[in-house]
Amino acid sequence: MARFWFCAAGAVFFLAFLVLHSRFCGSPVLREFAFQISWKTEEILYRLDVSWPEHSEYFTGTTFCVAVDSLNGLVYIAQRGDNIQKVLVFTEDGYFLRSWNYTVDTPHGMFAASTLHEQSVWITDVGSGSYGHTIKKYNSYGDLVQVLGTPGKKGTGLNPLQFDNPAELYVEDTGDIYIVDGDGGLNNRLIKLSQDFMMLWLHGENGTGPAKFNIPHSVTLDSAGQVWVADRGNKRIQVFDKDSGEWLGAWSNCFTEEGPSSVRFTPDGKYVIVAQLNLSRLLFVAAPPVGSIGSCSVVSSIQLADQVLPHLLDVSGKTGAIYVAEIGAKQVQKYVPLNG
């Protein structure tokens, strides 16, 4: 019996040593092993819906982004590739509805901004063709409604407005638009436009200080009107006041291994969901009290298989389901909350 307890104590000590060594000495193998150990102790909040979609053969390219129209129960997916349909439309139940390819060159990010009176989807285009370096608004059938930027011409200009690899956008119910521009291009900007596309405020300097960016890659709003930006290259999330553009704070301690590539809130406002591209990992961070920044604390995570590469994600406002666009696996996967 004494030998059993001696062996058990030795095993616990060895595992503790691996965890500490991986955290402080940087061994990738040990770090991954330690992460798998710690993951099992976390609360599991979501499970993979293996039945979604009904027909995955429609994924014929590299899936870069996804947007959920919760009002109408639709999921839009944009993919890259030659001679394929660039935009796929599914129901939240997983049934394929339609596809289109009009005026879409190289999609990067997208946002569904539907109201009772209008269904729309916005796509950021980083292509080099005649529609590249723009942000475009479509109706749900793929008809082009609006173009922001200078088609086919990248740049830094504000009048006329130009983009270079615009990464993502968020559209409020008021029609105001928040844009992160760019994904490794000339610009490192956060721009707010009014519903009639007038410039309201701008943070546009490359750097590591407050309100400066290095590859701003994703943007979202919380219920208190704070703008959260995945500042991927700086390995942090920065937060701004939506009305004034004032810098409110940043989270960085959760992203020491890799910066966030996507950021969204759960509908109940309890968690911030973050994708880490090269780690193939989803993090669930405790959201701060409404109206504050708080500090970054990971409460759960999902470790995906190697090279899945979750790029951008979106969340259903009705069901809380998470849809993840995976550029490595070339698919979109759906995760549903366990308490649902």
TORKOL-4160 file (C-alpha; in steps of 0.2 Angstrom, whole numbers, padded with zeros to 4 digits, m for minus):
340
<pt num="1" X="0000" Y="0000" Z="0000"/>
<pt num="2" X="0014" Y="0012" Z="0004"/>
<pt num="3" X="0022" Y="0008" Z="m0013"/>
<pt num="4" X="0006" Y="0013" Z="m0021"/>
<pt num="5" X="0005" Y="0030" Z="m0013"/>
<pt num="6" X="0023" Y="0033" Z="m0016"/>
<pt num="7" X="0020" Y="0030" Z="m0035"/>
<pt num="8" X="0004" Y="0040" Z="m0035"/>
<pt num="9" X="0013" Y="0055" Z="m0027"/>
<pt num="10" X="0028" Y="0053" Z="m0039"/>
<pt num="11" X="0016" Y="0054" Z="m0054"/>
<pt num="12" X="0007" Y="0069" Z="m0047"/>
<pt num="13" X="0024" Y="0077" Z="m0045"/>
<pt num="14" X="0030" Y="0073" Z="m0063"/>
<pt num="15" X="0014" Y="0080" Z="m0070"/>
<pt num="16" X="0016" Y="0096" Z="m0060"/>
<pt num="17" X="0034" Y="0097" Z="m0066"/>
<pt num="18" X="0029" Y="0095" Z="m0084"/>
<pt num="19" X="0016" Y="0109" Z="m0083"/>
<pt num="20" X="0028" Y="0121" Z="m0074"/>
<pt num="21" X="0042" Y="0117" Z="m0086"/>
<pt num="22" X="0031" Y="0120" Z="m0101"/>
<pt num="23" X="0025" Y="0136" Z="m0095"/>
<pt num="24" X="0042" Y="0143" Z="m0091"/>
<pt num="25" X="0054" Y="0134" Z="m0102"/>
<pt num="26" X="0044" Y="0135" Z="m0119"/>
<pt num="27" X="0045" Y="0117" Z="m0125"/>
<pt num="28" X="0032" Y="0115" Z="m0138"/>
<pt num="29" X="0029" Y="0096" Z="m0135"/>
<pt num="30" X="0028" Y="0099" Z="m0116"/>
<pt num="31" X="0017" Y="0114" Z="m0118"/>
<pt num="32" X="0004" Y="0105" Z="m0129"/>
<pt num="33" X="0004" Y="0090" Z="m0116"/>
<pt num="34" X="0002" Y="0102" Z="m0102"/>
<pt num="35" X="m0012" Y="0111" Z="m0111"/>
<pt num="36" X="m0021" Y="0095" Z="m0114"/>
<pt num="37" X="m0020" Y="0091" Z="m0095"/>
<pt num="38" X="m0026" Y="0108" Z="m0090"/>
<pt num="39" X="m0040" Y="0108" Z="m0103"/>
<pt num="40" X="m0048" Y="0093" Z="m0094"/>
<pt num="41" X="m0050" Y="0102" Z="m0078"/>
<pt num="42" X="m0059" Y="0117" Z="m0086"/>
<pt num="43" X="m0078" Y="0118" Z="m0088"/>
<pt num="44" X="m0084" Y="0112" Z="m0105"/>
<pt num="45" X="m0096" Y="0125" Z="m0111"/>
<pt num="46" X="m0099" Y="0119" Z="m0129"/>
<pt num="47" X="m0100" Y="0103" Z="m0140"/>
<pt num="48" X="m0097" Y="0100" Z="m0158"/>
<pt num="49" X="m0113" Y="0098" Z="m0168"/>
<pt num="50" X="m0106" Y="0084" Z="m0180"/>
<pt num="51" X="m0122" Y="0084" Z="m0190"/>
<pt num="52" X="m0119" Y="0102" Z="m0196"/>
<pt num="53" X="m0121" Y="0105" Z="m0211"/>
<pt num="54" X="m0132" Y="0092" Z="m0219"/>
<pt num="55" X="m0120" Y="0092" Z="m0234"/>
<pt num="56" X="m0102" Y="0097" Z="m0232"/>
<pt num="57" X="m0098" Y="0094" Z="m0250"/>
<pt num="58" X="m0103" Y="0112" Z="m0254"/>
<pt num="59" X="m0086" Y="0117" Z="m0246"/>
<pt num="60" X="m0076" Y="0117" Z="m0262"/>
<pt num="61" X="m0063" Y="0131" Z="m0257"/>
<pt num="62" X="m0054" Y="0138" Z="m0242"/>
<pt num="63" X="m0067" Y="0144" Z="m0229"/>
<pt num="64" X="m0061" Y="0161" Z="m0223"/>
<pt num="65" X="m0076" Y="0169" Z="m0214"/>
<pt num="66" X="m0094" Y="0166" Z="m0208"/>
<pt num="67" X="m0108" Y="0177" Z="m0203"/>
<pt num="68" X="m0125" Y="0173" Z="m0194"/>
<pt num="69" X="m0141" Y="0182" Z="m0198"/>
<pt num="70" X="m0150" Y="0177" Z="m0182"/>
<pt num="71" X="m0166" Y="0186" Z="m0187"/>
<pt num="72" X="m0169" Y="0175" Z="m0202"/>
<pt num="73" X="m0159" Y="0159" Z="m0196"/>
<pt num="74" X="m0146" Y="0160" Z="m0210"/>
<pt num="75" X="m0128" Y="0157" Z="m0210"/>
<pt num="76" X="m0117" Y="0165" Z="m0224"/>
<pt num="77" X="m0100" Y="0157" Z="m0228"/>
<pt num="78" X="m0087" Y="0165" Z="m0239"/>
<pt num="79" X="m0073" Y="0154" Z="m0247"/>
<pt num="80" X="m0058" Y="0156" Z="m0259"/>
<pt num="81" X="m0053" Y="0147" Z="m0274"/>
<pt num="82" X="m0054" Y="0146" Z="m0293"/>
<pt num="83" X="m0070" Y="0142" Z="m0302"/>
<pt num="84" X="m0081" Y="0140" Z="m0286"/>
<pt num="85" X="m0095" Y="0149" Z="m0278"/>
<pt num="86" X="m0088" Y="0161" Z="m0266"/>
<pt num="87" X="m0103" Y="0163" Z="m0255"/>
<pt num="88" X="m0113" Y="0149" Z="m0248"/>
<pt num="89" X="m0130" Y="0151" Z="m0238"/>
<pt num="90" X="m0136" Y="0138" Z="m0226"/>
<pt num="91" X="m0150" Y="0138" Z="m0213"/>
<pt num="92" X="m0145" Y="0137" Z="m0195"/>
<pt num="93" X="m0151" Y="0119" Z="m0195"/>
<pt num="94" X="m0138" Y="0115" Z="m0209"/>
<pt num="95" X="m0148" Y="0114" Z="m0225"/>
<pt num="96" X="m0140" Y="0122" Z="m0240"/>
<pt num="97" X="m0151" Y="0136" Z="m0248"/>
<pt num="98" X="m0141" Y="0144" Z="m0262"/>
<pt num="99" X="m0124" Y="0151" Z="m0267"/>
<pt num="100" X="m0117" Y="0166" Z="m0277"/>
<pt num="101" X="m0101" Y="0172" Z="m0284"/>
<pt num="102" X="m0105" Y="0190" Z="m0291"/>
<pt num="103" X="m0091" Y="0203" Z="m0289"/>
<pt num="104" X="m0083" Y="0193" Z="m0275"/>
<pt num="105" X="m0064" Y="0192" Z="m0278"/>
<pt num="106" X="m0055" Y="0186" Z="m0262"/>
<pt num="107" X="m0066" Y="0187" Z="m0247"/>
<pt num="108" X="m0058" Y="0189" Z="m0230"/>
<pt num="109" X="m0072" Y="0194" Z="m0217"/>
<pt num="110" X="m0090" Y="0196" Z="m0217"/>
<pt num="111" X="m0105" Y="0202" Z="m0207"/>
<pt num="112" X="m0124" Y="0199" Z="m0208"/>
<pt num="113" X="m0133" Y="0215" Z="m0204"/>
<pt num="114" X="m0152" Y="0211" Z="m0206"/>
<pt num="115" X="m0167" Y="0221" Z="m0199"/>
<pt num="116" X="m0185" Y="0218" Z="m0200"/>
<pt num="117" X="m0185" Y="0228" Z="m0217"/>
<pt num="118" X="m0169" Y="0222" Z="m0225"/>
<pt num="119" X="m0158" Y="0207" Z="m0226"/>
<pt num="120" X="m0139" Y="0211" Z="m0230"/>
<pt num="121" X="m0122" Y="0204" Z="m0229"/>
<pt num="122" X="m0106" Y="0214" Z="m0229"/>
<pt num="123" X="m0090" Y="0206" Z="m0236"/>
<pt num="124" X="m0072" Y="0213" Z="m0235"/>
<pt num="125" X="m0062" Y="0209" Z="m0251"/>
<pt num="126" X="m0043" Y="0209" Z="m0251"/>
<pt num="127" X="m0041" Y="0203" Z="m0269"/>
<pt num="128" X="m0031" Y="0212" Z="m0282"/>
<pt num="129" X="m0044" Y="0212" Z="m0296"/>
<pt num="130" X="m0056" Y="0225" Z="m0301"/>
<pt num="131" X="m0067" Y="0223" Z="m0285"/>
<pt num="132" X="m0052" Y="0221" Z="m0273"/>
<pt num="133" X="m0048" Y="0231" Z="m0257"/>
<pt num="134" X="m0066" Y="0236" Z="m0254"/>
<pt num="135" X="m0080" Y="0232" Z="m0242"/>
<pt num="136" X="m0096" Y="0227" Z="m0251"/>
<pt num="137" X="m0114" Y="0226" Z="m0246"/>
<pt num="138" X="m0125" Y="0213" Z="m0254"/>
<pt num="139" X="m0143" Y="0207" Z="m0252"/>
<pt num="140" X="m0146" Y="0189" Z="m0247"/>
<pt num="141" X="m0147" Y="0184" Z="m0265"/>
<pt num="142" X="m0130" Y="0191" Z="m0269"/>
<pt num="143" X="m0135" Y="0207" Z="m0278"/>
<pt num="144" X="m0122" Y="0221" Z="m0275"/>
<pt num="145" X="m0130" Y="0236" Z="m0266"/>
<pt num="146" X="m0115" Y="0246" Z="m0260"/>
<pt num="147" X="m0096" Y="0248" Z="m0262"/>
<pt num="148" X="m0085" Y="0256" Z="m0249"/>
<pt num="149" X="m0067" Y="0260" Z="m0254"/>
<pt num="150" X="m0059" Y="0262" Z="m0271"/>
<pt num="151" X="m0061" Y="0246" Z="m0281"/>
<pt num="152" X="m0045" Y="0238" Z="m0287"/>
<pt num="153" X="m0034" Y="0251" Z="m0279"/>
<pt num="154" X="m0026" Y="0249" Z="m0262"/>
<pt num="155" X="m0021" Y="0264" Z="m0252"/>
<pt num="156" X="m0021" Y="0274" Z="m0236"/>
<pt num="157" X="m0033" Y="0288" Z="m0242"/>
<pt num="158" X="m0048" Y="0295" Z="m0232"/>
<pt num="159" X="m0055" Y="0306" Z="m0246"/>
<pt num="160" X="m0059" Y="0296" Z="m0256"/>
<pt num="161" X="m0059" Y="0282" Z="m0244"/>
<pt num="162" X="m0046" Y="0268" Z="m0248"/>
<pt num="163" X="m0042" Y="0251" Z="m0240"/>
<pt num="164" X="m0028" Y="0239" Z="m0240"/>
<pt num="165" X="m0033" Y="0221" Z="m0235"/>
<pt num="166" X="m0048" Y="0226" Z="m0225"/>
<pt num="167" X="m0050" Y="0212" Z="m0212"/>
<pt num="168" X="m0067" Y="0213" Z="m0204"/>
<pt num="169" X="m0082" Y="0225" Z="m0200"/>
<pt num="170" X="m0096" Y="0226" Z="m0187"/>
<pt num="171" X="m0112" Y="0235" Z="m0192"/>
<pt num="172" X="m0123" Y="0242" Z="m0178"/>
<pt num="173" X="m0142" Y="0242" Z="m0179"/>
<pt num="174" X="m0141" Y="0260" Z="m0181"/>
<pt num="175" X="m0131" Y="0258" Z="m0197"/>
<pt num="176" X="m0115" Y="0264" Z="m0190"/>
<pt num="177" X="m0100" Y="0254" Z="m0196"/>
<pt num="178" X="m0084" Y="0249" Z="m0187"/>
<pt num="179" X="m0070" Y="0243" Z="m0199"/>
<pt num="180" X="m0053" Y="0235" Z="m0195"/>
<pt num="181" X="m0041" Y="0238" Z="m0210"/>
<pt num="182" X="m0029" Y="0229" Z="m0213"/>
<pt num="183" X="m0023" Y="0211" Z="m0213"/>
<pt num="184" X="m0005" Y="0214" Z="m0216"/>
<pt num="185" X="m0007" Y="0228" Z="m0228"/>
<pt num="186" X="m0002" Y="0247" Z="m0228"/>
<pt num="187" X="m0015" Y="0251" Z="m0215"/>
<pt num="188" X="m0017" Y="0247" Z="m0197"/>
<pt num="189" X="m0033" Y="0256" Z="m0193"/>
<pt num="190" X="m0050" Y="0256" Z="m0184"/>
<pt num="191" X="m0062" Y="0267" Z="m0193"/>
<pt num="192" X="m0080" Y="0271" Z="m0188"/>
<pt num="193" X="m0092" Y="0277" Z="m0202"/>
<pt num="194" X="m0109" Y="0284" Z="m0200"/>
<pt num="195" X="m0124" Y="0275" Z="m0209"/>
<pt num="196" X="m0122" Y="0287" Z="m0223"/>
<pt num="197" X="m0103" Y="0283" Z="m0224"/>
<pt num="198" X="m0096" Y="0299" Z="m0216"/>
<pt num="199" X="m0080" Y="0297" Z="m0205"/>
<pt num="200" X="m0084" Y="0298" Z="m0187"/>
<pt num="201" X="m0068" Y="0294" Z="m0179"/>
<pt num="202" X="m0052" Y="0285" Z="m0183"/>
<pt num="203" X="m0037" Y="0276" Z="m0175"/>
<pt num="204" X="m0024" Y="0273" Z="m0188"/>
<pt num="205" X="m0006" Y="0272" Z="m0182"/>
<pt num="206" X="0005" Y="0256" Z="m0183"/>
<pt num="207" X="0013" Y="0253" Z="m0166"/>
<pt num="208" X="0012" Y="0244" Z="m0149"/>
<pt num="209" X="0006" Y="0258" Z="m0138"/>
<pt num="210" X="m0012" Y="0262" Z="m0134"/>
<pt num="211" X="m0024" Y="0264" Z="m0149"/>
<pt num="212" X="m0010" Y="0258" Z="m0160"/>
<pt num="213" X="m0011" Y="0242" Z="m0170"/>
<pt num="214" X="m0002" Y="0228" Z="m0178"/>
<pt num="215" X="m0014" Y="0218" Z="m0189"/>
<pt num="216" X="m0031" Y="0223" Z="m0182"/>
<pt num="217" X="m0040" Y="0207" Z="m0187"/>
<pt num="218" X="m0057" Y="0207" Z="m0180"/>
<pt num="219" X="m0070" Y="0219" Z="m0172"/>
<pt num="220" X="m0086" Y="0217" Z="m0161"/>
<pt num="221" X="m0097" Y="0227" Z="m0149"/>
<pt num="222" X="m0103" Y="0223" Z="m0132"/>
<pt num="223" X="m0120" Y="0227" Z="m0125"/>
<pt num="224" X="m0113" Y="0243" Z="m0116"/>
<pt num="225" X="m0107" Y="0251" Z="m0133"/>
<pt num="226" X="m0088" Y="0246" Z="m0131"/>
<pt num="227" X="m0078" Y="0242" Z="m0146"/>
<pt num="228" X="m0067" Y="0226" Z="m0145"/>
<pt num="229" X="m0053" Y="0224" Z="m0157"/>
<pt num="230" X="m0042" Y="0208" Z="m0160"/>
<pt num="231" X="m0025" Y="0217" Z="m0161"/>
<pt num="232" X="m0017" Y="0201" Z="m0168"/>
<pt num="233" X="0001" Y="0206" Z="m0171"/>
<pt num="234" X="0002" Y="0214" Z="m0154"/>
<pt num="235" X="m0006" Y="0199" Z="m0145"/>
<pt num="236" X="m0019" Y="0208" Z="m0137"/>
<pt num="237" X="m0037" Y="0214" Z="m0137"/>
<pt num="238" X="m0040" Y="0233" Z="m0136"/>
<pt num="239" X="m0056" Y="0242" Z="m0131"/>
<pt num="240" X="m0063" Y="0258" Z="m0136"/>
<pt num="241" X="m0079" Y="0269" Z="m0132"/>
<pt num="242" X="m0090" Y="0268" Z="m0148"/>
<pt num="243" X="m0096" Y="0286" Z="m0147"/>
<pt num="244" X="m0080" Y="0295" Z="m0144"/>
<pt num="245" X="m0067" Y="0282" Z="m0150"/>
<pt num="246" X="m0058" Y="0285" Z="m0133"/>
<pt num="247" X="m0046" Y="0271" Z="m0129"/>
<pt num="248" X="m0052" Y="0262" Z="m0113"/>
<pt num="249" X="m0040" Y="0248" Z="m0110"/>
<pt num="250" X="m0032" Y="0231" Z="m0117"/>
<pt num="251" X="m0031" Y="0213" Z="m0113"/>
<pt num="252" X="m0014" Y="0205" Z="m0116"/>
<pt num="253" X="m0010" Y="0192" Z="m0103"/>
<pt num="254" X="m0021" Y="0178" Z="m0111"/>
<pt num="255" X="m0012" Y="0179" Z="m0127"/>
<pt num="256" X="0006" Y="0176" Z="m0124"/>
<pt num="257" X="0008" Y="0162" Z="m0136"/>
<pt num="258" X="m0002" Y="0169" Z="m0150"/>
<pt num="259" X="m0013" Y="0184" Z="m0153"/>
<pt num="260" X="m0032" Y="0183" Z="m0156"/>
<pt num="261" X="m0038" Y="0181" Z="m0174"/>
<pt num="262" X="m0057" Y="0183" Z="m0170"/>
<pt num="263" X="m0067" Y="0190" Z="m0156"/>
<pt num="264" X="m0086" Y="0189" Z="m0152"/>
<pt num="265" X="m0097" Y="0189" Z="m0137"/>
<pt num="266" X="m0110" Y="0176" Z="m0132"/>
<pt num="267" X="m0128" Y="0182" Z="m0133"/>
<pt num="268" X="m0130" Y="0182" Z="m0114"/>
<pt num="269" X="m0114" Y="0193" Z="m0112"/>
<pt num="270" X="m0105" Y="0180" Z="m0100"/>
<pt num="271" X="m0091" Y="0176" Z="m0111"/>
<pt num="272" X="m0079" Y="0183" Z="m0124"/>
<pt num="273" X="m0075" Y="0170" Z="m0138"/>
<pt num="274" X="m0058" Y="0171" Z="m0145"/>
<pt num="275" X="m0050" Y="0161" Z="m0160"/>
<pt num="276" X="m0031" Y="0158" Z="m0160"/>
<pt num="277" X="m0027" Y="0154" Z="m0178"/>
<pt num="278" X="m0010" Y="0145" Z="m0178"/>
<pt num="279" X="m0013" Y="0136" Z="m0161"/>
<pt num="280" X="m0030" Y="0129" Z="m0168"/>
<pt num="281" X="m0038" Y="0134" Z="m0152"/>
<pt num="282" X="m0054" Y="0143" Z="m0146"/>
<pt num="283" X="m0054" Y="0152" Z="m0129"/>
<pt num="284" X="m0069" Y="0157" Z="m0118"/>
<pt num="285" X="m0064" Y="0172" Z="m0108"/>
<pt num="286" X="m0075" Y="0178" Z="m0093"/>
<pt num="287" X="m0083" Y="0194" Z="m0099"/>
<pt num="288" X="m0081" Y="0209" Z="m0088"/>
<pt num="289" X="m0095" Y="0218" Z="m0079"/>
<pt num="290" X="m0106" Y="0228" Z="m0091"/>
<pt num="291" X="m0097" Y="0245" Z="m0095"/>
<pt num="292" X="m0080" Y="0240" Z="m0088"/>
<pt num="293" X="m0064" Y="0232" Z="m0095"/>
<pt num="294" X="m0059" Y="0220" Z="m0081"/>
<pt num="295" X="m0045" Y="0208" Z="m0084"/>
<pt num="296" X="m0043" Y="0193" Z="m0095"/>
<pt num="297" X="m0047" Y="0176" Z="m0087"/>
<pt num="298" X="m0049" Y="0160" Z="m0098"/>
<pt num="299" X="m0063" Y="0149" Z="m0091"/>
<pt num="300" X="m0064" Y="0136" Z="m0104"/>
<pt num="301" X="m0056" Y="0131" Z="m0121"/>
<pt num="302" X="m0058" Y="0120" Z="m0136"/>
<pt num="303" X="m0042" Y="0113" Z="m0143"/>
<pt num="304" X="m0045" Y="0108" Z="m0161"/>
<pt num="305" X="m0034" Y="0096" Z="m0171"/>
<pt num="306" X="m0017" Y="0102" Z="m0178"/>
<pt num="307" X="m0018" Y="0113" Z="m0194"/>
<pt num="308" X="m0037" Y="0116" Z="m0192"/>
<pt num="309" X="m0033" Y="0135" Z="m0191"/>
<pt num="310" X="m0049" Y="0144" Z="m0185"/>
<pt num="311" X="m0049" Y="0160" Z="m0194"/>
<pt num="312" X="m0065" Y="0170" Z="m0190"/>
<pt num="313" X="m0080" Y="0165" Z="m0181"/>
<pt num="314" X="m0098" Y="0171" Z="m0178"/>
<pt num="315" X="m0111" Y="0168" Z="m0165"/>
<pt num="316" X="m0130" Y="0166" Z="m0167"/>
<pt num="317" X="m0139" Y="0179" Z="m0156"/>
<pt num="318" X="m0154" Y="0167" Z="m0154"/>
<pt num="319" X="m0146" Y="0150" Z="m0150"/>
<pt num="320" X="m0129" Y="0155" Z="m0145"/>
<pt num="321" X="m0121" Y="0142" Z="m0157"/>
<pt num="322" X="m0104" Y="0146" Z="m0163"/>
<pt num="323" X="m0099" Y="0144" Z="m0181"/>
<pt num="324" X="m0080" Y="0143" Z="m0185"/>
<pt num="325" X="m0072" Y="0146" Z="m0202"/>
<pt num="326" X="m0057" Y="0135" Z="m0203"/>
<pt num="327" X="m0045" Y="0139" Z="m0217"/>
<pt num="328" X="m0034" Y="0123" Z="m0213"/>
<pt num="329" X="m0048" Y="0111" Z="m0213"/>
<pt num="330" X="m0058" Y="0120" Z="m0227"/>
<pt num="331" X="m0074" Y="0119" Z="m0218"/>
<pt num="332" X="m0086" Y="0128" Z="m0206"/>
<pt num="333" X="m0090" Y="0119" Z="m0189"/>
<pt num="334" X="m0104" Y="0123" Z="m0177"/>
<pt num="335" X="m0103" Y="0122" Z="m0159"/>
<pt num="336" X="m0118" Y="0122" Z="m0148"/>
<pt num="337" X="m0119" Y="0127" Z="m0129"/>
<pt num="338" X="m0121" Y="0113" Z="m0117"/>
<pt num="339" X="m0134" Y="0122" Z="m0107"/>
<pt num="340" X="m0145" Y="0124" Z="m0123"/>
